[in-house]
Amino acid sequence: MTQKENWLKNYNLVRKYYEENGDLLVPYKYEVKDEEGSIIKLGAWISTQRKFYKKNKLQDWKIKLLEEIEMVWTCLLYTSPSPRD
């Protein structure tokens, strides 16, 4: 499998996560199984895409695909609601 094919495989798993959850706030330790039954560390993969983006090392076509599914580039803007008494 080429690097591009592998990236697209992970992207499709992220797209499925987005369709099921409505966002890309994937927990870092979140894992899924791919079609072959291999465990994919999807949260770590998303984190890596954010790091490459921040360093200006993510290809434009990858940015375009991720933005089509509302990629969250900076998670610091998102926090969990605090519990209320």
Secondary structure, DSSP 8 states (H G I E B T S, - for coil): --HHHHHHHHHHHHHHHHHHHSS----TT--EE-TTS-EE-HHHHHHHHHHHHHTT-S-HHHHHHHHHTT--S-GGG--------
